[in-house]
Amino acid sequence: MSQLAAAGVPPTSVRKSSLWREMRRNWVAYVYISPFFILFAIFGAFPIFYSFVLSFQQWNGISAPQWIGFENYARLLQDRLFWLAMWNTIFIGVIAHIPILGGAMVLAFIINSAAVRFKHFYRSAYFLPVVTSPVAVSLVFSTLYGVRFGLINWLLTTLGFQPIDWWGGSGEWIKPAIIILFIWRWLGWNMIIYLAGLQGINPELYEVAAIDGANLRQVFFKITLPLMRPIILFTLVLSTVGAMTLFDEPYMLVGVTGGTNNAGLTIAMYLYDRGFKFAHFGYASAMAYVVSAIIVFVSVLNIRFFGRSNTEA
């Protein structure tokens, strides 16, 4: 390398030559891994790139695309349903993930305790909703939310309360219905992640804390939470993506329009409605990139806040 540099050969040329020789020497390995990259380029990278180009065009899927510049993005600013769907998505996501993440951490801490027996049973029981079909789950909850014959209203009337019209009225009960289903479905997923993180903490730390006389509250806030910060960050990023792409549960409960007064309309449902029902593919693509930008922005904020080391906190 030094001899080539002394001879006047640029370092970049040396690196490229070395990289090319290494690729030729390991060409068999590249052949074996090439199917993944080919499939990803066709079904992953190309749709992402073309969707970005399409966001500046007007296209109905049949005729030739027409370039319209930033009109799709300007239209989003004036779209009442877009902002309503954005508000519904943020409201459902924030309200649902507070008990999901908090409850998952508490449950994981309890199950990780040495005093708890049948840990494998609890893990399976809490994780079961995640592997259950969203369609089956939504149908079961639709039955539970039945106005006349639903189990929840039967319990309320038995206890002397008025039954709840989950889907009627002004639609004020649609969001709570979706939030309850969302919590039930994803609480176990986050609990399993937190449990895996807790099991990675050195038990000697807890033994030393017990010798020093630390109580359960001090152990949780002084040892567990600081060491669980990377795991919390991971679940926050996943929760942001999951909340902004919420589709299955509200779609099965209230349909693509979001029910009464569009109270259950999420941004993913509205994107699907514009793109595949009305064939406004350019507008839907612009909406998708706005949602992606919001996800990236919120994820960066989470990383900035929770990604600091313990010494910086």
C-alpha positions, 0 to 999 in steps of 0.5 A, a space after each residue: 500500500 505504501 509502495 503504491 502510494 509512493 508510486 503516485 497511485 491514489 488510495 481510492 484506486 487501491 481500495 477499489 482494486 482490492 475490493 474487486 479482487 476480494 469480490 472475484 475471489 469470493 464470487 460463489 458466496 455472492 452468487 448464493 446471497 444474490 437472490 435476496 438482493 435481487 428480490 429486495 431490489 424488485 419488491 422493496 427498493 423499487 416500490 419505495 423509489 417509485 412511490 416517491 416519484 409517484 407522489 409528484 404525479 397524478 395517476 389512476 393506475 390505468 392512464 399515463 402518469 401526469 407530473 403535477 409537482 407538489 400539488 399532492 402535498 399542498 392538497 394534504 394541507 387542506 384535506 380535512 379528513 387527512 388531519 382528522 385521520 392523523 388526529 385519530 391515529 395519534 390519539 389512539 396511539 398515545 392513549 393506548 401505548 401509555 398502559 401498554 408500555 407501562 403495564 408491560 414493564 410492570 408485568 415483566 418485572 413481576 414475572 421475572 421475580 424469583 417468587 413467581 411460579 409457572 413463568 412459562 405459562 404466563 409468557 404464553 398466555 400474554 403472548 397468545 393475542 399477538 399470534 392470533 389472527 387480527 380478523 379473528 380477534 376483531 370478530 370476537 371483540 365485535 361480538 363483545 361490543 354488541 349493543 343488544 347482545 354483547 357481553 360487555 353491555 350485559 355485564 353493565 346492565 347486570 351491575 345497574 349501568 346503562 348499556 353503551 352504544 359503541 358504534 352509534 351516537 356521535 362516535 365517542 365510544 369508537 376510539 375507546 373500543 379500538 384502544 381496548 382491543 389494541 391494548 389487549 393485543 399488544 401488551 404481551 408483545 412488549 412484555 416479552 421484549 421487556 422480560 428478555 431485557 430484564 433477564 439480561 441484567 446481572 442478578 448480582 446487582 440485585 443481590 448487592 442492592 438487597 444487601 445494602 437494604 434497597 427496597 423494591 421501589 429503589 431497585 426498580 427505579 435505580 437499577 432496572 429502569 436505567 439498565 432497560 433504557 435501550 430496550 425501552 427505546 426499542 419498544 418506543 420506536 416499534 410503538 411509533 411505527 405500529 401506531 402510525 400504521 394502525 389498520 387491521 383492528 379499526 378496519 375490522 371493527 368500523 370499516 374503512 370509513 372509520 364509523 360514525 363521524 369518521 371517529 375510528 379513521 386512522 391514517 393507514 385506513 385513509 391512505 388505503 381508501 384514497 389509493 385503492 378505493 378511489 385510485 388516487 395513487 399519487 395522492 396516497 404516495 404523498 400521504 405515505 411519505 408524510 407519514 414516513 417523515 413523521 415516523 422518522 421525526 418521532 423516532 429521532 426524538 425518542 433516540 435523542 431522549 432515551 438514547 443517551 448513556 446513563 452518565 449523560 442522563 
